[in-house]
């Protein structure tokens, strides 16, 4: 059967395709707002991962969609990654996914149909891993391959986890290593090692199932997932939402080892540079990281880990659960501090990193 390199048909890949934060903010600033609806618990205003609509006193429905162009060449792996990334938005709200439908764009006259079949197979099997049906969808003939899901989930109205609930003194924890965008770029330019390829596929294909349990924990004050805006951008959204600042210890952030050298070699997605430029003075590096290594922290992650702000007294229990759940990481990486002026994110280091 013909082997197809999917990334050759994509101008970008994964969450690196996102519109940069500054442009998105400008776009949304002029989008009309609907009249207030008491049942719409989470909408467009908070930059959260999904919308949430209350059905009754015990149930609210989480609604999200996510899709992108290929980030790897293998069609089956792309399907798994895109589906995992889409479902993550429900977990990032502390919810449980219940059903999904697909979003498909495919260049019918450019690629053989078995490629789309393999993409769909990856998506269906990921939904099965999450315990939900992939119940249909919509497809168009498109110049670039596109795949993703619209996912519905359930959460108790009193247990929704926002990205804006952090409190001064909270501890930051994350559940996956950084470097996905950089290693994915290495895939596209054929600079990836077999070990690095296996690692990045595993990282992007691992479901953030722990999010459903985290939604029930009172000690988890804020929750989001790290995707196209990188750790720096999503931490900044958390800080701005709470009116606080954030300090992150770069020596404690899990990073895929290959990313350090690749960044120095310039194997970095354009989104990392756009993110850094968009954040401006709100992101500070008060440490000895060189400019190349700073990009690891603005690197757009596809299907990244969860980022949470946790009450200090709950940290041990949360970390223990994450490890028991076989999360790829369960690392304490920083803390929430009072804002001295505008909210910001400061990267410091308790020891040399490289």
Secondary structure, 3 states (H helix, E strand, C coil): CCCCCHHHHCCCCHHHHCCCHHHHHHHHHCCCCCCCCCCEEECHHHCCCCEEEECCCCCEEEEEEEEECCCCCCHHHHHHHHHHHHHHHHHCCCCEEEEEEEEEEECCCCCCHHHHHHHHHHHHHHHHHHCCEEEEEEEEECCCCEEEEEEEEEECHHHCCCCCCCCCCCEEEECCCECHHHHHHHHHCCCCCHHHHHHHHHHHHCCCCHHHHHCCCCCEEEEEECCCCHHHHHHHHHHHHHCEEEEEEHHHCCECHHHHHHHHCCCCCHHHHHHHHHHHHHEEECCCCCHHHHHHHCCCCCCCCEEEEECHHHHHHHHHHHHHCCCCCCEEEEEEEECCCCCCEEEECCCCCC
